[in-house]
Amino acid sequence: MSATPLSPGEPCPQSSPQPDALRDEVAQLHEAVKSQRDIGMAIGLFSARFGCSTEQAWRSMLRVSQDSNTKVRDLARVLVATHDGTAGTEDRQVLARLERHLPASGWPAGTDSEA
């Protein structure tokens, strides 16, 4: 039995995903893009702050993540939010927990108006 080929972009009727599953997937992809953006910015900030290469900054962030049992994306989010001055109470608490794992000069507190 031969099937009629589908037009480009036409969904396969037998394996058509449900709208909720598609919404979930799109939300996950948006979160992944945001996390990658934060990680990239944090690597740049870390590199500038501690005067190291981006490769050294990445390795240092991995070490801080592992030593503090904190996901890299959460570490990056906190570092970027602190730098931007948008860190909330929870972010400041995470940063306080991370400080002992950061290089000796620490991380600047930022310009948070809630502090």
N, C-alpha and C positions, 0 to 999 in steps of 0.2 A: 504494500500500500504506500503510495507516495503522497506526501503532504504538500500543500501549496506553501511556497516560501512566504514568510512574513515581510512586510515592508519595513524598511529601516525605522527604528524607533517604536515599532508596533510591539506591544507586550505579548508574550506567549500566553495564550488563554489558560493552559493547564497549570502554570506556575505563577500566576499573577499575584504579587504580594498585596496584602491588605493595606488600606490607607493608614491605619494606625502604625503598622510596621514601618511604612515609608516615612512617616512623621518622626518616629523614634530614630530611624537611621539618619535622617537629615539633622536632627538635634545632636546626635552623637558626633556627626561629622563637623558641625559648627563648633562643638566643644573641643574637638581635637585640633581644629585650626586655631582656635583661641589659645589653647594650651601651647601649641607649637610657637605661636607668636610671642607669648609670654616667655617661653624658654629662650627663644632667640634674643629677646630684649634683655633678659636677665644675664645671659652669657656676655653680652656687650657691656652691661653695667658692671658685672663682676670683673671683667677684664680691665675696664677703665679704673674701677675703684682700687683694685689690688695690683695694677701695673703688670699684668701678665698677658700672654697670648690667649686667643679665644679657645685654643685646644686646652691650655692649662686651666682656663676658667671653667670649661665644660667638665674636665676631670675633677676639679675642686668641688663643683656643684654636685657631681655624682658622689664624691666622698662625703660631703655634708649631708646629702640625702640618705646615704646608707648609715652613717654614724648616728644620725638623729631619727632614723626610721620615719622619714618624711618623703612623700612622693616628690619627684623632681618637679612635676607641674605645680604642686602646692608651694614648694620652695620658690620657684620662679614667680608665681603669682604674688607671694608675700614680698619678695624683693622689689618687684616692679611697683606694686601698690605703695610700698614704703617710700620708694624713690619719688613717685608721683605725688605723694602726700594724700593718697586716697585710702590708706590703710585704716581699717576699722579696729575696734577693740580686739576681735578675734585674731586679726592679722598681727597686731602688736604682741599678742600673747604667743603666737607661733614664732615671731621673730625673737622674742626674749628666750624662748626655748632653744632656738637655733644658734644664738650668739656664741655659745661656748664651742660650737663646731666650726664657726667662721674663723678666717685668719685673724691674728691678734688685733688688728686695727678696727675690727668689727664692721658694722653696717650703719651708715648714717640714719638718723631717726626720720629724716624727711621733714616736710612742712605740714604735718597733719594738724588741722585746726581742732580736732577732738582731743589731742594730747594734753 
